[in-house]
Amino acid sequence: MNISFENKVALVTGAGAGLGLATANAFAEAGASVVLADVDEAAVGRAADALIAKRFKALAVRCDVSDDAQVEAMVARTVATFGRLDAAYNNAGIQNVLADTAEATREDFDRVVGVDLRGVWSCMRFELKQMLAQESGTIVNCSSIGGIVGGAGRGSYHAAKHGVIGLTTSAALEVAAKGIRVNAICPGLIDTPMSDRMKAAGQTEALAAMLNDVPIGRVGRADEIADAVLWLSSSASSLVVGHALVVDGGYTIR
Ligand SMILES: NC(=O)c1ccc[n+]([C@@H]2O[C@H](COP(=O)([O-])OP(=O)(O)OC[C@H]3O[C@@H](n4cnc5c(N)ncnc54)[C@H](O)[C@@H]3O)[C@@H](O)[C@H]2O)c1
C-alpha cells in the first residue's frame, strides 16, 4: 500500500500471529518503527527479529492486554524506545468457547470480555494519555462482523465486539478536537490461526455455511485487513472519525 509512515511509531497488540502480525509487518514496510506486543513472547520475538533482519525498526514486548499494569508498561516502553506513539492498532482478541447463552459459563464470559473489550479499553487509556500529550495520533480498535450482527453460541464474543464500537465512538468524541482520531475495523471471515483453531474445534461446517454467505465467495486475507488499518491510521483518512469500517467481502450487506 502506498502510504508512508516514515518517522512514525506504530504499536500493534496481538502482533505474534494473524491480523496483528500482518499489520505490524505492513507498518514496518511503510516505514514505521513498530512495537509488536503479544502475550506469546516467543512469537512476537520471532516476528520482531524477522523485521530487524530486514533492517526495519522493531521491538517485541510481552503484554497481556487484560492486565492494566502490563498495558501501561507496553506503552511506556514504546515511548522510551522510539520517543512517541503515532498509530496504535488494538488488535489482540480471543474467541469464546462455543455455547448458547443458557449453557455458557461466567468464567468464559469474563475471559473473553477481559481481553476483547476491557483489553481495548485499557490500551486506549494509556495510548490516549501519550497521544493527548503529543496532541496527535490515531487509534484503530479491532471489532468484527461480530460487532455488527449476532451469532448463536457466540454471545460473549459478539457482546465484546459490539462494545468495542461503543468504546471507539465515545473515545473518538472525546479527542476529535485534540488532533487524535479513533476508529474501529470490523473484519469478516479471515484466514488466520484463529480461524484454523475454529476448524480444529469442529466448527468447519459452521465456517463453510458462513462462507456461502460471503458475496465475493472467499475468505479474506490478513493483508487485506492490514491495508484497511494502515489507511485508517494514515492522513489519507483524515476526515474519518469514530467509524466502524466493515471489511468482510459483503457478508453483512446481504
Ligand atoms: N480471523 C478472523 O476471521 C477474524 C474476524 C473478525 C475479527 N477478528 C479479530 O481480529 C483480531 C485478531 O484475530 P486473528 O484471527 O489474527 O487471531 P489469532 O488468534 O490468529 O492471533 C491473535 C494474536 O493475539 C494474541 N493474543 C491473544 N490474547 C492476547 C492477550 N490477552 N494479550 C495480548 N495478545 C493476545 C495471540 O497470542 C495471537 O498472537 C481479534 O481481535 C479477532 O477477534 C478476527
The ligand as a Gaussian input file, in Angstrom:
#p B3LYP/6-31G(d) Opt

LIG

0 1
 N       -9.723000     -14.184000      11.850000
 C      -10.961000     -13.724000      11.700000
 O      -11.741000     -14.263000      10.909000
 C      -11.421000     -12.506000      12.472000
 C      -12.629000     -11.915000      12.105000
 C      -13.083000     -10.794000      12.779000
 C      -12.331000     -10.259000      13.813000
 N      -11.171000     -10.855000      14.173000
 C      -10.437000     -10.244000      15.273000
 O       -9.143000      -9.892000      14.809000
 C       -8.219000      -9.939000      15.900000
 C       -7.058000     -10.823000      15.508000
 O       -7.576000     -12.097000      15.167000
 P       -6.678000     -13.223000      14.475000
 O       -7.601000     -14.003000      13.619000
 O       -5.459000     -12.630000      13.901000
 O       -6.338000     -14.098000      15.777000
 P       -5.104000     -15.079000      16.049000
 O       -5.558000     -15.973000      17.162000
 O       -4.664000     -15.684000      14.782000
 O       -3.971000     -14.099000      16.601000
 C       -4.228000     -13.348000      17.770000
 C       -2.944000     -12.961000      18.459000
 O       -3.338000     -12.286000      19.664000
 C       -2.572000     -12.789000      20.743000
 N       -3.305000     -12.634000      21.996000
 C       -4.335000     -13.383000      22.453000
 N       -4.697000     -12.977000      23.675000
 C       -3.900000     -11.939000      23.994000
 C       -3.790000     -11.100000      25.126000
 N       -4.580000     -11.279000      26.195000
 N       -2.871000     -10.115000      25.118000
 C       -2.064000      -9.939000      24.042000
 N       -2.100000     -10.721000      22.951000
 C       -3.013000     -11.709000      22.935000
 C       -2.316000     -14.244000      20.393000
 O       -1.182000     -14.743000      21.101000
 C       -2.086000     -14.162000      18.887000
 O       -0.734000     -13.921000      18.581000
 C       -9.018000     -10.433000      17.106000
 O       -9.446000      -9.340000      17.875000
 C      -10.208000     -11.126000      16.466000
 O      -11.323000     -11.169000      17.331000
 C      -10.686000     -11.954000      13.522000

